[in-house]
């Protein structure tokens, strides 16, 4: 019958989500960008536009036409991987479709049966999806608590665990904006001959030498890093960096890599330009750090918020409806700020996620916190 859904249970579930303030809709971008992950402002930059035009002019293909193992492998993919390995200080790199796909590949493929994946309690959903598909046992440790991580390893060993431990963390946490204690985690990994797996998605371009990430320079530790192309680098895709034997293992065994059409060669060419841009234009990273410093001061001065550790500033509202209402009020005043609700964040911690992008400057940042202070003064 016209107007009636053939899927009433799905419709009822969606209505229930909406009633709880958790319904999601696709909203267009409008207003000042305090919502995206375009931390350096590269996504629409002349730097990447010119790189795309030049790549097309020299005949780089838009599409790969197949998986990397079935004629989809392109010289641009291989050039990007070689340049990325050098840039991020790794033996080898693998270009893959996106960060979610990359984390799936890492955790479903590299930890072996009898191993343990010990992950921070707040690691990304994509890591959980990979762990779900993998063969290793999994345990969580309290967020950024190295003492608890050590205790979890010790307990696993006492219970008979003899395999290798893979410690999974994010260098910058996407919803908290805080930094992982990587030096202490690396020391823990060395002590147990563990592998440290660092998702650098929100650090790439912003932290580390030339934006190479917070794990860059860690020595004498088995290390796997993930760098996404769609955030600070302004394009798409992801790069997994590790010892060559692990990269070759992914090529041979990682289903998200083997059975997926290869990323666009054009995207690989654009990411090559983004990496060159980071190396040749240190002012990009310097500007990002200046935005963080300015926002840290203004958030404390105007709103009493704790000092920010990164370009991501969470403002905890608690209830889903309150976060939605506060975000809508900011959007109405010209600030594109989005509400983040469970299950993305824990229950009772719905929040505004303020993201410092390359599209805003000091005046806009100050205006945001002035407006937020006004709104927070209203019960």
RARARA-V437864 format. One record per backbone hydrogen bond with DSSP energy under -1.0 kcal/mol. NH is the residue of the N-H (numbers start at 1). CO is the residue of the C=O. Records with the same first field share a line. If there is no record, write none. Layout:
BEGIN
NH = CO  CO
END
This chain:
BEGIN
4 = 1
11 = 7
12 = 8
13 = 9
14 = 10
15 = 11
16 = 12
17 = 13
18 = 14
19 = 15
20 = 16
21 = 18
22 = 17
32 = 334
34 = 32  336
39 = 37
41 = 38
45 = 42
49 = 45
50 = 46
51 = 47
52 = 48
53 = 49
54 = 50
55 = 51
56 = 52
57 = 53
58 = 54
59 = 56
60 = 55
70 = 67
72 = 67
78 = 74
79 = 75
80 = 76
81 = 77
82 = 78
83 = 79
84 = 80
85 = 81
86 = 82
87 = 83
88 = 84
90 = 85
92 = 242
94 = 240
96 = 238
102 = 98
103 = 99
104 = 100
105 = 101
106 = 102
107 = 103
108 = 104
109 = 105
110 = 106
115 = 112
116 = 164
117 = 137
118 = 166
119 = 139
120 = 168
121 = 141
123 = 120
128 = 124
129 = 125
130 = 126
131 = 127
132 = 128
133 = 129
137 = 115
139 = 117
141 = 119
145 = 142
149 = 145
150 = 146
151 = 147
152 = 148
153 = 149
154 = 150
155 = 151
156 = 152
157 = 153
158 = 154
159 = 155
160 = 157
161 = 156
163 = 114
166 = 116
167 = 195
168 = 118
169 = 197
171 = 199
173 = 178
177 = 173
180 = 171
182 = 180
185 = 181
186 = 182
187 = 183
188 = 184
189 = 185
190 = 186
191 = 187
192 = 188
194 = 189
195 = 165
196 = 222
197 = 167
198 = 224
199 = 169
200 = 226
203 = 200
204 = 200
205 = 211
206 = 203
207 = 203
211 = 208
212 = 209
213 = 207
218 = 215
224 = 196
225 = 241
226 = 198
227 = 239
229 = 237
234 = 231
235 = 229
238 = 96
239 = 227
240 = 94
241 = 225
242 = 92
247 = 243
248 = 244
249 = 245
250 = 246
251 = 247
252 = 248
253 = 249
254 = 250
257 = 254
258 = 254
259 = 255
260 = 257
262 = 66
266 = 61
268 = 264
269 = 265
270 = 266
271 = 267
272 = 268
273 = 269
274 = 270
275 = 271
276 = 272
277 = 273
278 = 274
279 = 275
280 = 276
281 = 277
284 = 281
286 = 282
287 = 283
288 = 284
289 = 285
290 = 286
291 = 287
292 = 288
293 = 289
294 = 290
295 = 291
296 = 292
297 = 293
298 = 294
299 = 295
300 = 296
301 = 297
302 = 298
303 = 299
304 = 300
305 = 299
313 = 354
315 = 352
317 = 350
318 = 350
319 = 317
323 = 319
324 = 320
325 = 321
326 = 322
327 = 323
328 = 324
329 = 325
330 = 326
331 = 327
332 = 328
334 = 331
335 = 330
336 = 32
337 = 335
340 = 351
344 = 341
349 = 346
350 = 318
351 = 340
352 = 315
353 = 338
354 = 313
355 = 34
356 = 311
357 = 355
358 = 38
360 = 357
365 = 361
366 = 362
367 = 363
368 = 364
369 = 365
370 = 366
371 = 367
372 = 368
373 = 369
374 = 370
375 = 371
376 = 372
378 = 375
END
